[in-house]
Structures are given as C-alpha cells and as structure tokens.
Amino acid sequence: MVTRKDIGHLVQNGHGHTGVLTDVIPDYEDSATMPGDRRKQHMAFVRPKGGGVEWLALSKDISRLQP
C-alpha cells in the first residue's frame, strides 16, 4: 500500500506495471459511476516513467519499488 509519503517515487502494481506515483486520494469517488452506486475508495494515481497516460488503482494494490 502506498501513501502520500510515496508521491514522486517509482511504484508497481500486481500486474507488473510500473510508474511514478503522482497522488493518493483517500476518499476518491469515480464520477463515471452513477451517484447512488458511488463509494469512497483509497485511490493511487500513477503515470508511466518518462510520460504517458496516467492510470489509477486502489492504493492497497500498489507498492513502492525504490527507497
């Protein structure tokens, strides 16, 4: 699991995708979900090292790779 202390560091998800952690939002709600179905989740935002499309995942599914 990553926290705001890990922002700026290289991280990896369970599928082997790596990137730089850009933010952690503890009460994220997906605006693409119908309002009645939304629930708050602890979400991590990650972008590929060197640039690219940012992706998001539950912060519990992301781990920091470097100290």
HELIX and SHEET records of a PDB file:
HELIX    1   1 ARG A    4  ASP A    6  5                                   3    
HELIX    2   2 PRO A   35  ASP A   37  5                                   3    
HELIX    3   3 SER A   59  ASP A   61  5                                   3    
SHEET    1   A 5 TRP A  55  LEU A  58  0                                        
SHEET    2   A 5 GLN A  41  ARG A  47 -1                                        
SHEET    3   A 5 THR A  18  TYR A  28 -1                                        
SHEET    4   A 5 LEU A  10  ASN A  13 -1                                        
SHEET    5   A 5 ILE A  62  ARG A  64 -1                                        
END                                                                             
